[in-house]
Structure formats: structure tokens, C-alpha cells
Amino acid sequence: MNDIKLSARLQKVLDIASGFSSEKKRIIDVGSDHGHLAAVALTDQGFGRALLTDIHEDPARKSRDLMKGLSLDSRSQVICTDGLDGADLEDGDVVVMAGLGGNNMVDIIGRAVNVTEDSILRSVTWVLQPQKSIEILRSFLCEAGFTIKDETVIAERGIYYPIVAASYTGTISSLSLYEKYYGPVLIRKHEEGDVTSKEYFIRLDNSYKLRARGDKEVEMMLKEVVR
Ligand SMILES: C[S@@+](CC[C@H](N)C(=O)[O-])C[C@H]1O[C@@H](n2cnc3c(N)ncnc32)[C@H](O)[C@@H]1O
């Protein structure tokens, strides 16, 4: 236990990561900033080890200090790097990325895919909470051979944060425009009456209606939406 209280958003990201990791050998937090998520993963959620990466030295140093202060330095490694560059993925890893843009995530995952052995890649779960451009991330995942295993929306202080859990299967798929912008799993949850998905979709409907004025793809997508 420690005194760190994660935001509802980060706690949900961590809960999903825990739920997808049977062995909880290692959690990787890319864009770890303060290091809170990894600290709670180690102290409260039973993960054995943590790897934290941040592209900036200042947050990386803060995370190192936190880990040392909590006597977690022997179970954790903090590196200052772009995404996963220089970090080898291991069997059963769960990689979390929260608060980064979708395009940034696509670049990071793409580079990791290029340097990771197929069998390792298939054993890794990715839990992704993009701050923007989730539609680009979804399309990339499906076209690069990932399967979207789950999607969840967490509401915090009036803001809705979608979270995608995915893993590599090698099977390439494509999404309809509706699935790309609203999420294939969220569409199913919405159809099943999930309250948060319903509230989130109302927000999306409104923002996509505005966006459609200057975006042909979104305009076409809205014509596909039948509810
Ligand atoms: C908005 S903060 C999010 C922090 C935390 N993950 C959260 O969700 O609250 C983004 C963090 O990601 C780091 N970051 C941005 N791009 C990165 C990249 N390509 N590789 C590693 N870290 C990155 C930033 O330095 C910053 O600390």
C-alpha cells in the first residue's frame, strides 16, 4: 500500500491492465510522467516488475525518485526514451499508454512491432487511452494485425475518456467508418444499453456533427450511422 491515489481515469486504465494480465509479471508505462500508475501497479495490484519510460528527463527523474522513496527501485526501471525505443518487450508484458496522442501511440507501437519477435508480440497486451485521434489508432491497430479486445469509457469531471485494449494476432482486419470513429466494442456495448457508452455517444454525435462541416470522411461516416 502507499498514499498515492490515482485519478479515476488512470485507475481504470490500471484495472484493465490488471484484468488482462494473468501472471502480472511486468507492466510497462509509456509516458509515465510522475510514475504513479506503475507505483500502484507494484504495491496494490500484484505486478512483479515495472518499466517506466518518458521522453523527457524531468519526469523520468521524478519517477526514479518516487520508486526509490517507496523502496520499489529493485523491481522497477525508469528510462528516458521515445516510446519503447531501446526497451525489449518480454513474454506476457502489459503495455499501458495514457494521455499521449493517438498518432504518437501509432508511431511507438509501429516501431515496437518492427523489432519484436512474433511470439513475444502475440503475448503482449496493450492498454491505450489516447488523448486525441482515437480513430487513427483504431484503424492502425486493425490494419497492423491487432485485435481490439475491449473498449471502455470512463467519465471523470464531465470528460469522457475511451480506453482500448488490444493484442497482436497477425490477422489484418478493417473497420467500417462508424466502427473507426465510435469503436467496434463500444458500439456493441451501446447496443446492449451500457449507460456510459450511451452518454459518450451523445457527446460524440455532437462533436462529429460540428467536425463534419470541414471533414468529408466524418460527413460520410455520419451518413453510415443507423441507430
Ligand atoms: C499528458 S502526460 C500523461 C501522463 C500519464 N500517462 C497520465 O495519463 O496521466 C504525457 C507524458 O508522456 C510523455 N511522452 C510524450 N510523448 C512520449 C513518447 N513518445 N515517449 C515517451 N514518453 C512520452 C510526456 O513527457 C509526459 O510525461
Ligand as a Chemical Component Dictionary entry (heavy atoms), coordinates in Angstrom:
data_LIG
# 
_chem_comp.id                   LIG 
_chem_comp.type                 NON-POLYMER 
_chem_comp.pdbx_formal_charge   0 
_chem_comp.three_letter_code    LIG 
# 
loop_
_chem_comp_atom.comp_id 
_chem_comp_atom.atom_id 
_chem_comp_atom.alt_atom_id 
_chem_comp_atom.type_symbol 
_chem_comp_atom.charge 
_chem_comp_atom.model_Cartn_x 
_chem_comp_atom.model_Cartn_y 
_chem_comp_atom.model_Cartn_z 
_chem_comp_atom.pdbx_ordinal 
LIG C1  C1  C 0  -0.016 14.146 -20.568 1  
LIG S1  S1  S 1  1.258  13.226 -19.792 2  
LIG C2  C2  C 0  0.361  11.783 -19.328 3  
LIG C3  C3  C 0  0.946  11.157 -18.109 4  
LIG C4  C4  C 0  0.228  9.910  -17.614 5  
LIG N1  N1  N 0  0.480  8.794  -18.504 6  
LIG C5  C5  C 0  -1.239 10.164 -17.482 7  
LIG O1  O1  O 0  -2.008 9.638  -18.298 8  
LIG O2  O2  O -1 -1.648 10.889 -16.556 9  
LIG C6  C6  C 0  2.211  12.649 -21.151 10 
LIG C7  C7  C 0  3.581  12.136 -20.722 11 
LIG O3  O3  O 0  4.081  11.369 -21.793 12 
LIG C8  C8  C 0  5.392  11.769 -22.098 13 
LIG N2  N2  N 0  5.584  11.469 -23.519 14 
LIG C9  C9  C 0  5.067  12.113 -24.588 15 
LIG N3  N3  N 0  5.453  11.522 -25.736 16 
LIG C10 C10 C 0  6.226  10.475 -25.372 17 
LIG C11 C11 C 0  6.924  9.478  -26.091 18 
LIG N4  N4  N 0  6.922  9.451  -27.431 19 
LIG N5  N5  N 0  7.624  8.553  -25.403 20 
LIG C12 C12 C 0  7.663  8.571  -24.053 21 
LIG N6  N6  N 0  7.030  9.499  -23.320 22 
LIG C13 C13 C 0  6.310  10.432 -23.962 23 
LIG C14 C14 C 0  5.457  13.244 -21.705 24 
LIG O4  O4  O 0  6.771  13.661 -21.427 25 
LIG C15 C15 C 0  4.561  13.248 -20.452 26 
LIG O5  O5  O 0  5.294  12.981 -19.282 27 
# 
loop_
_chem_comp_bond.comp_id 
_chem_comp_bond.atom_id_1 
_chem_comp_bond.atom_id_2 
_chem_comp_bond.value_order 
_chem_comp_bond.pdbx_ordinal 
LIG C1  S1  SING 1  
LIG S1  C2  SING 2  
LIG S1  C6  SING 3  
LIG C2  C3  SING 4  
LIG C3  C4  SING 5  
LIG C4  N1  SING 6  
LIG C4  C5  SING 7  
LIG C5  O1  DOUB 8  
LIG C5  O2  SING 9  
LIG C6  C7  SING 10 
LIG C7  O3  SING 11 
LIG C7  C15 SING 12 
LIG O3  C8  SING 13 
LIG C8  N2  SING 14 
LIG C8  C14 SING 15 
LIG N2  C9  SING 16 
LIG N2  C13 SING 17 
LIG C9  N3  DOUB 18 
LIG N3  C10 SING 19 
LIG C10 C11 SING 20 
LIG C10 C13 DOUB 21 
LIG C11 N4  SING 22 
LIG C11 N5  DOUB 23 
LIG N5  C12 SING 24 
LIG C12 N6  DOUB 25 
LIG N6  C13 SING 26 
LIG C14 O4  SING 27 
LIG C14 C15 SING 28 
LIG C15 O5  SING 29 
# 
